[in-house]
Amino acid sequence: MGPSLAHGKICYIELPARDVAEAANFYETTFDWHIRRRDDGEVAFDDSVGQVSGTFVTGLPPTTEQGVFIHIMVRSVETSMIAVTANGGTVLEGPGRHLPEITARFADPTGNVFGLYQERSLSDESG
């Protein structure tokens, strides 16, 4: 089953990367993103459920300033914070800021800042 195709859907992200191989490894290992090489040779990704795709782009500054803020859904924020750190990222803020929502913030190895979001109904399996 491919991604849903609908007007208004967020579908593609250009993600700044200092080192494409490092970024690809981080997102594949931490969030189970599918990493692939496009026909033009560029490294691209699909999220773990095949709904959002994108590419790693060098030469762009990391997204560190507050503005549009993207959260990545995980099974467990706690487990994912451990994986972020183990794979070269930095946890910037643990859970608690958006209670009763379960969220945290991290920076990837390039410095891009994202949020983690745990749906309360998801189990606390590896995340």
C-alpha positions in Angstrom: 0.0 0.0 0.0 1.5 3.3 -1.0 1.0 6.7 0.6 -2.4 8.4 0.6 -2.6 11.0 -2.1 -4.9 13.9 -1.1 -5.0 17.6 -1.6 -3.3 19.3 1.4 -1.3 16.3 2.7 2.2 17.0 3.8 4.2 14.7 1.7 7.8 15.7 1.1 10.6 17.2 3.2 14.0 18.5 2.3 16.1 17.8 5.4 19.4 19.7 5.9 22.3 17.3 6.5 25.9 18.1 7.3 26.8 14.5 6.3 24.2 12.6 4.2 25.4 9.1 5.3 25.4 10.1 9.0 21.8 11.6 8.7 20.5 8.6 6.8 22.0 6.2 9.4 20.5 8.3 12.3 16.9 8.3 10.9 17.0 4.7 9.7 18.4 3.4 13.0 16.4 5.7 15.4 13.0 5.8 13.6 13.0 2.9 11.1 12.9 5.2 8.1 13.5 3.5 4.8 16.6 4.9 3.1 16.9 4.6 -0.7 18.9 6.0 -3.6 16.9 7.9 -6.2 17.5 7.5 -9.9 19.5 10.8 -9.9 21.9 9.3 -7.2 20.6 11.4 -4.3 19.8 9.7 -1.0 16.2 9.9 -0.1 13.9 8.6 2.7 10.4 7.4 3.4 9.0 7.5 6.9 8.4 4.3 8.7 4.8 4.1 7.5 5.4 5.2 3.9 3.4 8.4 4.1 6.1 11.1 4.0 9.2 11.1 1.8 12.0 13.4 1.3 15.7 13.9 0.7 18.8 14.9 2.7 20.2 18.2 1.4 23.7 19.5 2.1 24.6 23.1 2.1 21.5 24.2 4.0 21.7 25.4 7.6 20.0 23.1 10.2 16.5 24.0 11.3 17.1 25.2 14.8 15.0 28.3 15.1 11.5 28.2 16.5 8.8 28.4 13.8 7.0 25.5 12.1 7.8 22.6 14.4 7.6 18.9 13.3 7.0 16.0 15.7 7.9 12.4 14.9 5.4 9.9 16.2 7.0 7.1 18.3 5.8 4.2 20.4 7.7 5.4 23.4 9.2 8.9 24.0 11.4 7.5 26.8 12.8 4.7 24.6 13.2 7.1 21.6 15.2 9.6 23.7 17.6 6.8 24.5 17.9 5.9 20.8 18.4 9.5 19.8 21.4 9.8 22.1 22.8 6.4 21.2 22.7 7.3 17.5 24.4 10.7 17.7 21.6 13.1 18.4 20.9 15.2 21.5 17.9 15.3 23.7 17.0 18.9 24.3 13.9 18.6 26.4 12.3 15.6 28.1 8.6 14.9 28.5 6.4 17.3 30.5 6.2 20.6 28.6 2.9 19.8 26.8 1.1 17.7 29.4 -1.1 15.8 29.1 0.5 15.2 25.7 3.7 13.1 25.8 6.3 15.0 23.9 10.0 15.7 23.9 12.5 17.6 21.8 15.8 16.5 20.2 18.5 17.6 17.8 19.7 15.3 15.1 23.5 15.0 14.4 23.3 18.0 12.0 21.5 20.1 14.6 17.9 20.0 13.2 15.4 20.3 16.0 12.4 18.0 16.0 9.8 16.8 18.5 8.9 13.3 19.6 5.2 12.6 20.1 3.8 9.5 21.8 0.1 8.8 21.3 -1.2 7.8 24.7 -2.8 4.6 23.2 0.5 3.3 21.9 2.3 0.7 23.9 5.7 1.2 25.5 7.5 -1.1 23.1 10.9 -0.1 21.6 10.4 3.2 20.0 
